[in-house]
Amino acid sequence: MLATQLCQLAVDCIIIDIQTHSKAEETRQTRFQRNDGHTLRS
């Protein structure tokens, strides 16, 4: 019983970690796209 609860908690933590990481990656990509747009214009 305890093992399954710990496993569930670990899975939840991993999912949250993946979600936050993917959000961070998205913001980085949009920043790069904005920078590319500025450099292309000038």
C-alpha positions in Angstrom: 0.0 0.0 0.0 2.7 2.5 1.0 4.8 1.6 -2.0 2.0 2.3 -4.4 1.3 5.6 -2.8 5.0 6.6 -3.1 5.0 5.5 -6.7 2.0 7.6 -7.4 3.6 10.6 -5.8 6.7 10.1 -7.8 4.8 9.9 -11.0 2.9 13.1 -10.2 6.2 14.9 -9.4 7.6 13.7 -12.7 4.6 14.8 -14.7 4.7 18.3 -13.0 8.4 18.5 -13.7 7.9 17.7 -17.4 5.1 20.3 -17.7 7.2 23.0 -16.1 10.2 22.1 -18.2 8.2 22.1 -21.5 6.7 25.6 -20.5 10.3 26.9 -19.9 11.4 25.5 -23.3 8.4 27.2 -25.0 9.4 30.6 -23.5 13.0 30.1 -24.6 11.9 29.2 -28.2 9.7 32.3 -28.4 12.5 34.5 -27.2 14.8 33.1 -29.8 12.2 33.6 -32.5 11.8 37.3 -31.4 15.5 37.8 -31.5 15.8 36.2 -35.0 13.0 38.6 -36.2 14.9 41.6 -34.9 18.2 40.5 -36.4 16.6 39.7 -39.8 15.0 43.1 -39.9 18.2 45.0 -39.2 
